[in-house]
Amino acid sequence: MRSSDSYRQKSVLSFLIPATFLVGAGVTYLVYMTGGTPSIYANLILIPIVLTALFSPVWYSALFAALSGIAMGPLITYLHDGDTSSWTWLIRALIYVAVSIVISSISAGSRKRERHFEHLATHDPLTDLPNFSYITSSKIPSSGAMSILMLAFNEDSDIQGLFGSDFYSSIVKKISADLTEILSSYPNATLCKRNNLNYAILVNHYSNEESLESILAALNNINDVTITIEEIPVYVSYKIGFTVIRPGASISEGIRQANIALRYSFLEDQHISRYTDAMRDYYKGTVSIASEFSSAITKGMVQASYQTIHKAFTHEPAGVEILAKWIRDDGSKMTAEEFVPILEKTSCLQKLTMFMTEEAIRYANLPVNKDKKFSINFSASELSERSVMEFVRSVEGSGIDTSRVVVEITGTFAEDAFMVRDNLLFLRKHGIKVAIDYLSAVSSSFILVSDTPIDVIKINRSITNHTDQERGAEMIRSIVSFAKASGILTIAEGIENESQMNFCEKAGVDYLQGYFFSVPQLLSSKGSKPEEIETEDRPAEAKEEKPSGKPAGPIITIVKHEDSEDSEDTEDNK
């Protein structure tokens, strides 16, 4: 900023110096021609003096005023009548100098305040780094290109909430200083501060983009590391989205592209993402799904159906799993496994959980489902103390015996293992059983799996689809062996043919579910025979093969993923 001010001042002086001297010379000549200093025109010399004082440093203004006083004194007197014995000109010169100093000082103070406010408008007050306004006013090199990198640290709000605002400010200063030091080796890179722990880096390329790779490699030195602030260790990691724009493109478009790439990095859990047009289309689809979902529930576009769960060997239906399907405004259909991962990154997932909970309670209260157990599927990312308490309150408030309820946990846990364990133990305390799918169990802490009383382990479709391969078969045997040793029941999802069924039964799986037994059917509000749903996902062989066995009355199992089968059991838990 100072360099630009200095350049601007030099530009003004380069024009002002000759202009004021010419005007001063012109006034001097006019005074000489009109009778000397007694002429009224002598006061015209104040015009160039004031102009010089307004736009020049104090020293130059005073010098010009003194020279003007000499011109209006000894010089005019000498040229006009040759008498230079009078010293009255000196008083005039001192007045000129005093006026110029006062005006120049006031003008300099005004310019300083202007620069100060301009600096505040374009720089972050905490770190003194250029801010977003600076980014938008940047220029792309006329020959070359510009890379715009958006850098955001993970769990920024959690860090602020955990450590408080004062300590959080220290973290921001430390990270900003580290980034500044790293980029000091790259004169073509400018670090800018956005909000909180979000930064932008502008890189000018005058020949090629080689420096960008070096910068990205250097930035990796502060990723996934622990920094120490006031003797307290703080773990930090970040994600980057960037784009490269050429002359002719706008800075605002480059910012938009870099932000889309950054958002994509978070959605796909990637460290660095470079913007592409396909990424733009993906982001648009993601935004449209999140924005349309709330109204879709209100309009009844999100539908619930069920698929039966069968006991091994006898093949008697022991329960049902409720599946969510979304029919969008354009008529396209989305399965839960397509839209739930997107909703997990927004607040909309809670709305789906509430909707499915209400549907489960409503159908569980129908006379046809009296005394039947049911299960609600919880995404691990939303398993918080608040959500668990609200769920228990809803179940108990509906008049349903909590012993009829099973909660299945799917996905990756956002909370630490001890907090998750406490939340699950809270459910157990209220008589609600706990189920967990195998992949979630694998990604969880051993403390969670070993210390929390789990009633059911779900064997995912991605595993049962590989029973014909040695690794898949051995994995199922290992899961069943662990479950039996721990007193845990097992349910195998995605059973689509007789071979898979026979293998799982031989391996000791307790319950089976899949298209080999039944297809999803719409829930009936009156408990009448439901309508079968045609689905493109249904395997051809499953449409033909049906096992024997008559329903013994369903137990409602609620999940949001079509490929996840809910846990519960009735008679084996008695």
Phi and psi in degrees as a GROMACS rama.xvg file:
@    title "Ramachandran Plot"
@    xaxis  label "Phi"
@    yaxis  label "Psi"
@TYPE xy
-65.0168  -39.9484  ARG-2
-63.0425  -39.2525  SER-3
-67.7519  -37.0345  SER-4
-65.4077  -42.6759  ASP-5
-62.0621  -42.0114  SER-6
-63.3422  -40.7228  TYR-7
-65.5749  -40.0597  ARG-8
-67.379  -41.0346  GLN-9
-63.2428  -36.7459  LYS-10
-64.3725  -40.046  SER-11
-66.7931  -44.6582  VAL-12
-64.4991  -37.2617  LEU-13
-61.6145  -27.1807  SER-14
-93.1394  -36.8864  PHE-15
-72.4869  -39.0991  LEU-16
-58.5744  -55.6078  ILE-17
-65.4878  -33.958  PRO-18
-65.7515  -45.4806  ALA-19
-68.0787  -36.0816  THR-20
-66.9378  -37.3164  PHE-21
-65.7463  -44.0748  LEU-22
-63.7747  -43.0485  VAL-23
-61.4061  -42.6283  GLY-24
-63.9295  -38.6085  ALA-25
-64.9338  -41.7987  GLY-26
-65.4446  -41.9203  VAL-27
-59.4628  -44.7322  THR-28
-63.9188  -40.4699  TYR-29
-63.0615  -42.3058  LEU-30
-64.6192  -42.1146  VAL-31
-60.5867  -42.1822  TYR-32
-75.0402  -19.1783  MET-33
-105.775  17.0021  THR-34
112.19  8.00095  GLY-35
91.208  -165.112  GLY-36
-63.4175  -26.4853  THR-37
-64.0102  -15.8114  PRO-38
-66.5157  145.08  SER-39
-63.4408  -22.5926  ILE-40
-69.6534  -12.2919  TYR-41
-61.7261  -28.0475  ALA-42
-69.8549  -14.6618  ASN-43
-64.8182  -19.3494  LEU-44
-64.8084  -18.59  ILE-45
-66.3173  -24.4625  LEU-46
-62.8812  -55.5573  ILE-47
-65.7788  -29.464  PRO-48
-63.8111  -46.6459  ILE-49
-66.1936  -43.1194  VAL-50
-60.632  -41.7539  LEU-51
-65.0199  -40.0757  THR-52
-66.2917  -32.8825  ALA-53
-69.2962  -34.0253  LEU-54
-119.644  6.34551  PHE-55
-123.631  161.367  SER-56
-62.1208  160.552  PRO-57
-60.2033  -42.9373  VAL-58
-62.5208  -40.2831  TRP-59
-71.0729  -38.1143  TYR-60
-62.5785  -43.609  SER-61
-64.9647  -40.2588  ALA-62
-63.0071  -44.2362  LEU-63
-65.3996  -39.0803  PHE-64
-64.4178  -40.8384  ALA-65
-63.7878  -44.0281  ALA-66
-62.8319  -36.9633  LEU-67
-65.7687  -38.3467  SER-68
-63.6651  -39.6818  GLY-69
-65.1092  -40.6831  ILE-70
-63.9449  -39.8607  ALA-71
-80.3137  -6.17392  MET-72
-110.971  -101.068  GLY-73
-57.2568  -37.9926  PRO-74
-66.0557  -49.8108  LEU-75
-64.5381  -43.3382  ILE-76
-61.6091  -44.4039  THR-77
-63.0335  -43.9187  TYR-78
-71.087  -28.8346  LEU-79
-87.2244  -51.0278  HIS-80
-132.888  -0.644825  ASP-81
78.8238  -1.16798  GLY-82
-94.878  114.121  ASP-83
-116.592  17.4558  THR-84
-75.3993  -22.0882  SER-85
-77.9434  138.956  SER-86
-108.621  17.5951  TRP-87
-65.9295  -25.1306  THR-88
-61.6054  -29.2123  TRP-89
-64.1519  -38.024  LEU-90
-63.3614  -42.1908  ILE-91
-61.6736  -42.8889  ARG-92
-62.8168  -41.924  ALA-93
-64.0571  -37.4438  LEU-94
-64.0278  -43.6985  ILE-95
-58.9003  -44.7911  TYR-96
-64.2352  -43.1587  VAL-97
-62.4857  -44.0292  ALA-98
-61.8531  -43.628  VAL-99
-65.8044  -38.8637  SER-100
-65.4718  -44.0729  ILE-101
-62.3294  -49.9609  VAL-102
-64.8557  -42.4093  ILE-103
-65.7596  -38.1288  SER-104
-65.3184  -44.2989  SER-105
-62.7092  -43.0071  ILE-106
-65.3844  -40.4346  SER-107
-64.3699  -40.4675  ALA-108
-63.4737  -39.0869  GLY-109
-64.779  -42.0701  SER-110
-65.7491  -36.443  ARG-111
-65.3788  -43.3199  LYS-112
-63.8292  -38.6356  ARG-113
-62.3317  -43.8324  GLU-114
-64.4459  -36.2025  ARG-115
-64.4486  -47.551  HIS-116
-67.9745  -34.8805  PHE-117
-65.3368  -38.0528  GLU-118
-65.642  -42.1461  HIS-119
-62.4715  -35.6408  LEU-120
-74.4455  -23.1901  ALA-121
-115.582  5.89361  THR-122
-136.339  150.867  HIS-123
-74.9862  129.177  ASP-124
-67.343  -26.6554  PRO-125
-81.5468  -43.0922  LEU-126
-108.303  -11.5396  THR-127
64.2221  20.0772  ASP-128
-85.5489  152.18  LEU-129
-56.7112  142.762  PRO-130
-105.459  -165.053  ASN-131
-62.6992  -33.9126  PHE-132
-62.6251  -35.8241  SER-133
-64.8709  -39.8495  TYR-134
-61.064  -47.1364  ILE-135
-66.4576  -22.9179  THR-136
-94.1214  3.02165  SER-137
-71.2691  159.331  SER-138
-118.881  139.87  LYS-139
-79.6725  134.424  ILE-140
-55.1116  136.056  PRO-141
-64.4864  -30.0871  SER-142
-124.51  104.42  SER-143
137.304  -141.3  GLY-144
-159.281  174.386  ALA-145
-134.864  132.19  MET-146
-99.3614  134.659  SER-147
-115.409  115.756  ILE-148
-107.731  126.321  LEU-149
-103.548  122.526  MET-150
-120.804  125.124  LEU-151
-131.414  132.07  ALA-152
-82.8342  140.652  PHE-153
-68.5544  148.746  ASN-154
52.5953  41.4682  GLU-155
-60.0153  -47.766  ASP-156
-65.4068  -34.6884  SER-157
-65.6693  -39.7011  ASP-158
-62.4191  -43.9081  ILE-159
-65.577  -42.1599  GLN-160
-67.7607  -32.4937  GLY-161
-76.1877  -43.0464  LEU-162
-99.2243  -14.4365  PHE-163
88.8225  164.473  GLY-164
-68.342  -39.9951  SER-165
-65.6986  -49.5615  ASP-166
-67.5717  -34.3139  PHE-167
-61.3945  -38.8257  TYR-168
-62.387  -37.1006  SER-169
-65.2022  -37.3773  SER-170
-64.0584  -44.303  ILE-171
-61.0197  -44.3122  VAL-172
-62.7595  -42.5051  LYS-173
-63.7863  -47.8932  LYS-174
-65.5821  -39.7643  ILE-175
-62.779  -41.2279  SER-176
-65.2358  -40.9329  ALA-177
-64.1077  -43.6763  ASP-178
-63.9515  -41.1738  LEU-179
-61.8889  -42.0161  THR-180
-64.7835  -41.6344  GLU-181
-62.7809  -43.4383  ILE-182
-81.8769  -6.91367  LEU-183
-63.6703  -21.3961  SER-184
-81.614  -3.33032  SER-185
-124.18  92.2821  TYR-186
-63.9825  -18.1229  PRO-187
-88.025  4.27229  ASN-188
-112.627  136.485  ALA-189
-122.544  123.029  THR-190
-88.2392  128.922  LEU-191
-123.135  146.762  CYS-192
-102.885  129.625  LYS-193
-97.3052  -118.344  ARG-194
-114.057  149.568  ASN-195
51.4036  -126.228  ASN-196
-101.282  44.3609  LEU-197
-116.728  131.781  ASN-198
-130.021  162.727  TYR-199
-131.471  143.227  ALA-200
-125.136  122.621  ILE-201
-101.383  124.737  LEU-202
-121.794  117.866  VAL-203
-89.43  128.422  ASN-204
-111.602  117.074  HIS-205
-97.5871  -14.21  TYR-206
-134.591  -52.3536  SER-207
-148.506  -175.761  ASN-208
-105.479  20.2515  GLU-209
-61.529  -37.6605  GLU-210
-62.9271  -26.7299  SER-211
-63.1097  -42.9559  LEU-212
-62.7414  -39.5117  GLU-213
-65.7275  -39.3063  SER-214
-65.1119  -44.6284  ILE-215
-61.9328  -39.5908  LEU-216
-66.1773  -39.3283  ALA-217
-67.6664  -38.0806  ALA-218
-64.8011  -24.398  LEU-219
-64.945  -13.8662  ASN-220
-68.4155  -19.6021  ASN-221
-115.386  24.0122  ILE-222
-107.018  137.901  ASN-223
55.0108  47.9643  ASP-224
-130.086  165.975  VAL-225
-109.553  121.515  THR-226
-104.104  151.874  ILE-227
-109.977  123.677  THR-228
-129.429  120.42  ILE-229
53.2395  42.1307  GLU-230
65.2792  18.0018  GLU-231
-114.184  122.675  ILE-232
-76.0309  135.227  PRO-233
-131.154  123.309  VAL-234
-84.1976  131.458  TYR-235
-131.828  144.675  VAL-236
-151.132  158.743  SER-237
-144.024  169.486  TYR-238
-129.449  152.969  LYS-239
-128.169  137.81  ILE-240
-126.202  133.404  GLY-241
-143.711  163.641  PHE-242
-145.182  160.629  THR-243
-120.191  123.483  VAL-244
-116.59  149.612  ILE-245
-107.985  167.193  ARG-246
-55.6372  137.455  PRO-247
106.123  -26.8179  GLY-248
-82.5774  161.32  ALA-249
-98.6253  150.355  SER-250
-61.6889  -40.0671  ILE-251
-61.3185  -37.2565  SER-252
-68.0363  -39.2158  GLU-253
-63.638  -40.0258  GLY-254
-62.5263  -43.2797  ILE-255
-61.5395  -44.4864  ARG-256
-64.4782  -42.6803  GLN-257
-64.8929  -37.3091  ALA-258
-66.7495  -38.4994  ASN-259
-63.3672  -43.3898  ILE-260
-63.1354  -38.3036  ALA-261
-65.3933  -43.3507  LEU-262
-62.4632  -37.5895  ARG-263
-64.6797  -38.1744  TYR-264
-59.5449  -40.5001  SER-265
-72.5645  -40.2991  PHE-266
-64.1766  -39.8789  LEU-267
-99.844  4.49847  GLU-268
54.944  48.5722  ASP-269
-107.826  147.761  GLN-270
-71.0729  -46.1525  HIS-271
-134.632  136.959  ILE-272
-135.368  133.924  SER-273
-101.888  137.138  ARG-274
-63.3147  137.494  TYR-275
-137.255  162.306  THR-276
-64.1403  -34.8599  ASP-277
-62.7448  -36.1442  ALA-278
-64.4518  -37.6401  MET-279
-62.1138  -45.615  ARG-280
-64.4332  -39.3578  ASP-281
-62.4161  -43.804  TYR-282
-65.254  -41.1202  TYR-283
-59.6126  -43.0321  LYS-284
-63.8074  -40.1521  GLY-285
-63.794  -45.2853  THR-286
-64.0507  -40.9304  VAL-287
-66.0755  -37.7721  SER-288
-63.1561  -47.5072  ILE-289
-64.8282  -38.7166  ALA-290
-75.9173  -28.4406  SER-291
-87.4248  -18.7898  GLU-292
-64.5095  -43.6961  PHE-293
-57.9294  -46.1779  SER-294
-69.8615  -27.9685  SER-295
-64.0139  -38.9202  ALA-296
-65.0763  -43.5448  ILE-297
-62.447  -38.6035  THR-298
-79.2696  -6.54877  LYS-299
79.0647  20.3071  GLY-300
-78.7632  -20.3326  MET-301
-92.2952  120.23  VAL-302
-114.128  153.457  GLN-303
-115.157  136.083  ALA-304
-137.261  170.528  SER-305
-131.416  155.996  TYR-306
-133.644  133.843  GLN-307
-73.3542  150.789  THR-308
-111.533  134.429  ILE-309
-117.52  146.485  HIS-310
-70.4249  145.185  LYS-311
-66.989  147.724  ALA-312
72.3084  -57.0501  PHE-313
-78.7602  -26.0835  THR-314
62.1302  20.5115  HIS-315
-75.2885  134.962  GLU-316
-61.0178  127.315  PRO-317
-112.346  -5.3339  ALA-318
173.681  -177.5  GLY-319
-135.338  156.865  VAL-320
-115.215  128.551  GLU-321
-90.2137  130.753  ILE-322
-111.905  145.594  LEU-323
-104.755  134.898  ALA-324
-135.204  139.995  LYS-325
-115.836  120.369  TRP-326
-98.6778  109.646  ILE-327
-78.5356  171.265  ARG-328
-60.7254  -30.5908  ASP-329
-84.1963  4.34968  ASP-330
91.854  -10.4951  GLY-331
-72.1527  149.258  SER-332
-109.784  138.108  LYS-333
-125.713  131.668  MET-334
-81.6772  163.486  THR-335
-61.1019  -35.8685  ALA-336
-68.1568  -12.6993  GLU-337
-89.5992  -39.7922  GLU-338
-102.416  -21.176  PHE-339
-63.4589  -43.1663  VAL-340
-56.9809  -31.0848  PRO-341
-74.6454  -42.2543  ILE-342
-64.8942  -27.1469  LEU-343
-62.1455  -22.657  GLU-344
-94.4541  5.77437  LYS-345
-130.995  178.936  THR-346
-81.8555  -3.16062  SER-347
-72.0497  -22.7379  CYS-348
-61.7079  -35.4222  LEU-349
-62.9382  -35.2683  GLN-350
-65.8419  -38.6156  LYS-351
-65.7558  -42.7098  LEU-352
-60.9912  -43.7579  THR-353
-63.5021  -41.7655  MET-354
-62.662  -47.5628  PHE-355
-67.3903  -34.4558  MET-356
-64.3082  -44.791  THR-357
-62.2848  -41.9172  GLU-358
-64.0934  -42.5355  GLU-359
-63.3499  -44.5702  ALA-360
-64.4159  -40.9502  ILE-361
-61.915  -46.4243  ARG-362
-74.4484  -31.9007  TYR-363
-67.8277  -24.6098  ALA-364
-84.5892  -4.81689  ASN-365
-68.4594  145.874  LEU-366
-55.2205  -35.9674  PRO-367
-65.2303  -22.9678  VAL-368
-106.555  19.1146  ASN-369
-58.1386  133.131  LYS-370
67.2965  9.46921  ASP-371
-87.3443  141.704  LYS-372
-79.0949  153.75  LYS-373
-145.706  160.322  PHE-374
-127.982  141.432  SER-375
-110.068  132.876  ILE-376
-90.5705  122.892  ASN-377
-108.998  131.226  PHE-378
-72.6881  134.754  SER-379
-60.0373  -29.1098  ALA-380
-67.2958  -21.5278  SER-381
-108.266  12.0854  GLU-382
-80.4547  83.5536  LEU-383
-115.509  169.2  SER-384
-59.5331  -40.6317  GLU-385
-65.991  -47.1622  ARG-386
-64.6045  -37.4955  SER-387
-66.3301  -43.3305  VAL-388
-65.2385  -40.6852  MET-389
-65.1788  -37.3052  GLU-390
-65.0972  -46.956  PHE-391
-61.2409  -40.5826  VAL-392
-62.4492  -40.1565  ARG-393
-65.4979  -43.6734  SER-394
-65.8285  -48.4796  VAL-395
-66.1988  -34.4129  GLU-396
-69.6003  -21.1916  GLY-397
-82.3681  -8.83845  SER-398
86.1073  3.75256  GLY-399
-81.7645  135.994  ILE-400
-65.4194  124.29  ASP-401
-63.7419  -18.5854  THR-402
-68.3691  -13.4076  SER-403
-84.3544  -6.81877  ARG-404
-105.079  137.402  VAL-405
-125.334  133.988  VAL-406
-108.085  123.099  VAL-407
-103.526  134.75  GLU-408
-107.111  127.79  ILE-409
-129.095  157.511  THR-410
90.7405  -169.534  GLY-411
-96.909  134.435  THR-412
-74.7545  131.179  PHE-413
-86.0446  -29.0558  ALA-414
-89.3523  168.446  GLU-415
-74.0719  161.774  ASP-416
-59.725  -39.0242  ALA-417
-67.2542  -38.7291  PHE-418
-68.74  -40.4798  MET-419
-61.7008  -44.3713  VAL-420
-59.6993  -42.836  ARG-421
-63.234  -39.6278  ASP-422
-66.2339  -40.0518  ASN-423
-70.3033  -36.7148  LEU-424
-65.6387  -31.1319  LEU-425
-63.4551  -40.6129  PHE-426
-63.1591  -44.4522  LEU-427
-62.0499  -37.3059  ARG-428
-61.2074  -30.7175  LYS-429
-93.7674  14.6865  HIS-430
83.7418  10.2063  GLY-431
-95.3131  130.595  ILE-432
-80.9076  159.466  LYS-433
-122.1  132.887  VAL-434
-124.788  152.808  ALA-435
-143.775  137.594  ILE-436
-78.8534  153.535  ASP-437
-60.3701  -42.2064  TYR-438
-64.2984  -35.6521  LEU-439
-66.8295  -38.6561  SER-440
-63.6668  -40.5759  ALA-441
-63.9663  -39.5698  VAL-442
-81.0882  -2.42574  SER-443
-94.7595  165.877  SER-444
-67.7714  148.741  SER-445
-62.0158  -29.5163  PHE-446
-59.6228  -41.5366  ILE-447
-64.8539  -47.6897  LEU-448
-70.5155  -38.3829  VAL-449
-83.6836  -32.5882  SER-450
-94.4204  -20.4982  ASP-451
-94.484  128.498  THR-452
-67.0307  103.582  PRO-453
-100.727  133.212  ILE-454
-90.885  -33.5371  ASP-455
-141.067  139.198  VAL-456
-112.184  128.524  ILE-457
-93.9704  129.143  LYS-458
-93.8208  113.978  ILE-459
-67.0504  156.443  ASN-460
-58.5714  -35.265  ARG-461
-62.24  -19.1071  SER-462
-93.5568  -46.2903  ILE-463
-66.4259  -21.1463  THR-464
-68.8024  -11.2913  ASN-465
-118.748  33.3845  HIS-466
-67.2617  -20.2643  THR-467
-83.7247  -0.734954  ASP-468
-112.127  145.843  GLN-469
-61.1563  -41.5748  GLU-470
-66.1318  -42.5812  ARG-471
-65.1163  -42.5016  GLY-472
-63.7789  -42.8465  ALA-473
-66.9232  -34.03  GLU-474
-64.525  -42.2498  MET-475
-63.6628  -42.6961  ILE-476
-60.8734  -40.4536  ARG-477
-66.7682  -40.8238  SER-478
-63.025  -46.572  ILE-479
-63.9366  -40.7297  VAL-480
-62.1295  -44.7058  SER-481
-63.9603  -43.0902  PHE-482
-63.4817  -44.8428  ALA-483
-65.8104  -39.2033  LYS-484
-66.2472  -25.5976  ALA-485
-99.2893  1.28202  SER-486
71.5509  32.7327  GLY-487
-111.441  138.216  ILE-488
-80.2575  158.99  LEU-489
-128.073  144.67  THR-490
-128.269  127.753  ILE-491
-98.1242  122.058  ALA-492
-91.0467  163.756  GLU-493
67.832  32.1132  GLY-494
-76.0813  113.979  ILE-495
-118.696  -6.39554  GLU-496
-153.33  169.774  ASN-497
-66.1854  -33.7867  GLU-498
-62.1465  -44.6153  SER-499
-64.2809  -40.5384  GLN-500
-61.1226  -48.8334  MET-501
-62.1428  -41.1276  ASN-502
-64.3732  -46.5539  PHE-503
-63.5082  -39.3033  CYS-504
-65.3783  -41.7224  GLU-505
-65.4154  -33.0462  LYS-506
-75.0025  -15.3358  ALA-507
102.59  16.3497  GLY-508
-66.703  140.353  VAL-509
-83.4374  -38.4156  ASP-510
-134.809  151.591  TYR-511
-129.551  148.621  LEU-512
-152.22  143.232  GLN-513
159.683  179.079  GLY-514
-66.1282  -18.8981  TYR-515
-63.8639  -28.1416  PHE-516
-98.114  -43.5542  PHE-517
-163.184  160.404  SER-518
-107.4  159.34  VAL-519
-60.1896  141.949  PRO-520
-132.547  142.334  GLN-521
-64.1851  140.56  LEU-522
-70.5113  141.711  LEU-523
-104.072  129.195  SER-524
-67.9053  -19.7237  SER-525
-109.808  2.72439  LYS-526
80.4372  13.0237  GLY-527
-78.6591  177.468  SER-528
-62.4677  125.524  LYS-529
-76.0783  165.922  PRO-530
-96.6183  133.447  GLU-531
-73.1125  140.282  GLU-532
-100.92  129.909  ILE-533
-79.8448  131.52  GLU-534
-137.334  140.358  THR-535
-71.3213  -19.8949  GLU-536
-77.7934  -11.725  ASP-537
-71.8569  122.565  ARG-538
-64.5658  147.167  PRO-539
-61.4523  -40.9265  ALA-540
-68.6084  -27.9001  GLU-541
-73.0196  -24.8622  ALA-542
-70.2832  -22.2748  LYS-543
-98.1743  -35.9136  GLU-544
-93.058  131.378  GLU-545
-136.239  130.036  LYS-546
-78.5366  159.61  PRO-547
-81.9223  169.09  SER-548
122.784  133.786  GLY-549
-98.8874  145.774  LYS-550
-61.1189  139.568  PRO-551
-103.734  12.6477  ALA-552
101.596  124.475  GLY-553
-77.2395  150.912  PRO-554
-108.188  129.148  ILE-555
-79.0671  128.378  ILE-556
-122.187  120.182  THR-557
-103.565  125.316  ILE-558
-141.799  164.984  VAL-559
-107.969  -10.0063  LYS-560
-104.21  131.277  HIS-561
-68.7941  -21.9755  GLU-562
-97.3381  5.5726  ASP-563
-110.918  134.63  SER-564
-106.113  133.773  GLU-565
-85.6276  152.932  ASP-566
-85.5754  155.168  SER-567
159.325  159.897  GLU-568
-149.644  158.281  ASP-569
-112.953  -70.4258  THR-570
-71.2514  -31.9925  GLU-571
-73.5659  -16.2449  ASP-572
-93.7191  -5.80221  ASN-573
